[in-house]
Amino acid sequence: MASILSSAIITNAQGSVNTYINTANQLYSELQSIINNLTADGFQGDAANGYREFFQNKATPALGQNLTEPTGSLTAGINNMLNTIKEQLLDTVDPGLGKLNQDPGQGA
């Protein structure tokens, strides 16, 4: 069964993206705390340095810049796409044209 795309659907999708971003950022903070505790003063050497380097150079960019940053990330791209759909497909459609398309027998 086909569904009709509406502003409410776009708004709900944007809310879901924002919930995802908040959850991902919260989990990142928890992971950062774990790494900081793991590599505290008592844990030194190559293993500690490796954990720090991996977290800073691999995990942080993947979980921040590439995933949840407000610009240039995957979620920013999804939000931009949703805004474009809303603006170009939903906000600019003439309601009279939509009504005419639903009942084409009325004429112009």
C-alpha positions in Angstrom: 0.0 0.0 0.0 1.4 3.4 -0.9 1.7 6.1 1.7 1.5 9.8 1.2 4.6 11.8 2.1 3.8 14.6 4.5 5.6 17.2 6.5 4.8 15.2 9.6 6.7 12.2 8.2 9.7 14.5 7.5 9.5 16.1 11.0 9.3 12.6 12.6 12.3 11.5 10.6 14.3 14.6 11.6 13.3 13.9 15.3 14.6 10.3 14.9 17.9 11.6 13.4 18.3 14.0 16.3 17.6 11.2 18.8 20.2 9.1 17.1 22.7 12.0 17.3 22.1 12.5 21.0 22.4 8.8 21.8 25.6 8.4 19.7 27.1 11.5 21.5 26.1 10.1 24.9 27.7 6.7 24.0 30.8 8.4 22.7 31.1 10.3 26.0 30.8 7.1 28.0 33.5 5.4 25.7 35.7 8.4 26.2 35.4 8.2 29.9 36.2 4.4 29.8 39.3 5.1 27.7 40.4 7.9 30.0 40.1 5.7 33.0 41.8 2.8 31.3 44.8 4.9 30.2 45.1 6.8 33.5 48.4 7.4 35.2 48.7 3.7 36.3 48.5 2.3 32.8 51.6 3.3 30.8 53.6 2.0 27.9 52.9 0.9 24.3 49.5 -0.6 25.1 48.2 2.6 26.8 49.6 4.7 24.0 48.0 2.4 21.4 44.6 2.8 23.1 44.9 6.6 23.3 46.1 6.8 19.6 43.3 4.5 18.4 40.7 6.5 20.3 42.0 9.9 19.2 42.9 9.1 15.6 40.3 6.4 14.6 37.3 6.3 16.9 36.9 10.0 17.5 36.8 11.0 13.8 34.5 8.0 13.0 32.1 8.8 15.8 32.3 12.6 15.7 33.2 14.2 12.4 31.9 11.4 10.2 28.8 10.5 12.1 27.3 13.3 14.2 29.0 16.6 13.5 26.5 19.4 12.6 28.1 19.9 9.2 29.7 17.4 6.9 28.7 14.2 8.7 26.4 11.4 7.7 23.6 12.6 10.0 24.0 16.2 8.8 23.6 14.9 5.2 20.5 13.1 6.2 19.1 16.2 7.8 19.9 18.3 4.8 18.2 15.7 2.5 15.1 15.8 4.7 15.0 19.6 4.7 15.4 19.6 0.9 12.6 17.1 0.5 10.4 19.2 2.8 11.2 22.5 1.1 11.2 21.4 -2.5 8.5 18.8 -2.6 6.2 19.6 0.3 6.4 23.4 1.0 6.2 24.5 -2.7 3.4 22.3 -3.9 0.2 24.2 -4.6 -2.6 22.7 -2.5 -5.1 23.5 -5.3 -3.0 21.4 -7.7 -3.0 18.6 -5.2 -6.7 18.7 -4.9 -7.1 18.8 -8.6 -4.9 15.8 -9.0 -7.0 13.9 -6.5 -10.2 14.7 -8.4 -9.2 15.5 -12.0 -12.8 15.5 -13.2 -13.4 19.0 -11.8 -11.4 20.8 -14.5 -9.2 23.9 -14.1 
